[in-house]
Amino acid sequence: MAVICWLSSAWLSQQLLIVGSFGATSVLIYAAPESPFAQPSHVLFGSVLSAGIGVACYQLLGATPLSMALAVSLSVLGMQLTHTVHPPGAALIAVGGGASVHQLGWWYPLCQLVRAV
């Protein structure tokens, strides 16, 4: 986490590497590693799935309250259907993100993939 923070502030200051859900993911991974929500498949696929759904909702409906609600709802549904529920993943919906998140577009879910590994 320290390396990601350093890269974000010093080297890649124009790119988004730190997202609010990192703290919640860290708590699950380090404080409750036996939890189903902390398993690698849940962290990886739940995060990427939610980020992708968020990008799709943003591109279809813009940054509206409807797209935010739809993105969270579809993220929860998608994680349940794929058995990869990771609660912090729903925070990665990208709709409510700033301009740096919106500029990433479909690269945003890939950033979550790299972050999760």
C-alpha positions as CSV (number, residue, x, y, z in Angstrom):
1,M,0.0,0.0,0.0
2,A,2.9,2.4,0.8
3,V,4.4,1.8,-2.6
4,I,1.1,2.5,-4.4
5,C,0.7,5.7,-2.4
6,W,4.3,6.8,-3.2
7,L,3.8,6.0,-6.9
8,S,0.5,7.9,-6.9
9,S,2.0,11.0,-5.3
10,A,5.5,11.1,-6.7
11,W,5.8,9.3,-10.0
12,L,2.3,8.9,-11.5
13,S,0.6,12.1,-10.1
14,Q,-1.5,12.3,-13.2
15,Q,-3.0,8.8,-12.8
16,L,-5.5,7.5,-10.3
17,L,-4.0,4.7,-8.2
18,I,-5.6,5.3,-4.8
19,V,-9.3,4.7,-4.4
20,G,-11.4,5.0,-1.3
21,S,-12.3,1.4,-1.2
22,F,-8.6,0.4,-0.7
23,G,-8.9,0.9,3.1
24,A,-11.9,-1.4,3.3
25,T,-10.2,-4.0,1.2
26,S,-7.1,-3.8,3.4
27,V,-9.2,-4.4,6.5
28,L,-10.7,-7.5,4.9
29,I,-7.5,-8.9,3.7
30,Y,-5.3,-8.3,6.8
31,A,-7.8,-8.3,9.7
32,A,-10.2,-11.0,8.4
33,P,-8.2,-13.1,5.9
34,E,-10.5,-16.2,6.3
35,S,-13.6,-14.2,5.4
36,P,-15.1,-15.2,2.1
37,F,-15.1,-11.5,1.1
38,A,-11.3,-11.4,1.5
39,Q,-10.5,-14.3,-0.8
40,P,-8.3,-13.4,-3.8
41,S,-11.0,-14.4,-6.4
42,H,-13.5,-12.1,-4.6
43,V,-11.1,-9.2,-4.3
44,L,-9.9,-9.5,-7.9
45,F,-13.1,-10.3,-9.8
46,G,-15.5,-8.4,-7.6
47,S,-13.5,-5.2,-8.0
48,V,-13.0,-5.5,-11.7
49,L,-16.6,-6.5,-12.4
50,S,-17.9,-3.5,-10.3
51,A,-15.5,-1.1,-12.0
52,G,-16.6,-2.3,-15.4
53,I,-20.3,-2.0,-14.6
54,G,-19.6,1.5,-13.3
55,V,-17.8,2.5,-16.5
56,A,-20.7,1.1,-18.6
57,C,-23.3,3.0,-16.6
58,Y,-21.3,6.2,-16.8
59,Q,-20.9,5.9,-20.6
60,L,-24.6,5.1,-21.1
61,L,-26.2,7.6,-18.6
62,G,-23.5,10.0,-17.6
63,A,-22.8,11.0,-14.0
64,T,-26.4,11.1,-12.9
65,P,-28.1,9.8,-9.7
66,L,-29.8,7.2,-11.8
67,S,-26.5,5.9,-13.2
68,M,-24.9,5.8,-9.7
69,A,-27.9,3.8,-8.3
70,L,-28.0,1.5,-11.3
71,A,-24.2,0.9,-11.1
72,V,-24.2,-0.1,-7.5
73,S,-27.3,-2.3,-7.9
74,L,-25.9,-4.0,-11.0
75,S,-22.5,-4.4,-9.3
76,V,-24.1,-6.2,-6.3
77,L,-26.2,-8.4,-8.6
78,G,-23.2,-9.2,-10.8
79,M,-21.1,-10.1,-7.8
80,Q,-23.8,-12.3,-6.4
81,L,-24.4,-14.1,-9.7
82,T,-20.7,-14.8,-10.1
83,H,-20.1,-15.7,-6.5
84,T,-17.4,-13.0,-6.1
85,V,-19.1,-10.7,-3.6
86,H,-16.5,-8.1,-2.4
87,P,-18.3,-5.3,-0.5
88,P,-15.6,-2.6,-1.3
89,G,-15.9,-3.5,-5.0
90,A,-19.3,-1.7,-5.1
91,A,-17.4,1.5,-4.2
92,L,-15.4,1.2,-7.4
93,I,-18.4,2.0,-9.7
94,A,-16.5,5.0,-11.3
95,V,-19.7,6.9,-11.9
96,G,-19.1,9.3,-9.0
97,G,-15.4,9.6,-9.7
98,G,-13.8,12.8,-10.8
99,A,-12.5,13.7,-14.2
100,S,-9.4,11.5,-13.8
101,V,-11.6,8.5,-13.4
102,H,-13.8,9.4,-16.3
103,Q,-10.9,10.0,-18.6
104,L,-9.6,6.5,-17.9
105,G,-12.8,5.0,-19.4
106,W,-12.4,1.3,-20.0
107,W,-8.8,1.4,-18.6
108,Y,-10.3,2.0,-15.1
109,P,-11.3,-1.7,-14.6
110,L,-7.8,-2.7,-15.8
111,C,-6.3,-0.4,-13.2
112,Q,-8.3,-2.3,-10.5
113,L,-7.0,-5.5,-11.9
114,V,-3.4,-4.3,-11.5
115,R,-4.2,-3.0,-8.1
116,A,-5.7,-6.2,-6.9
117,V,-2.7,-8.3,-8.0
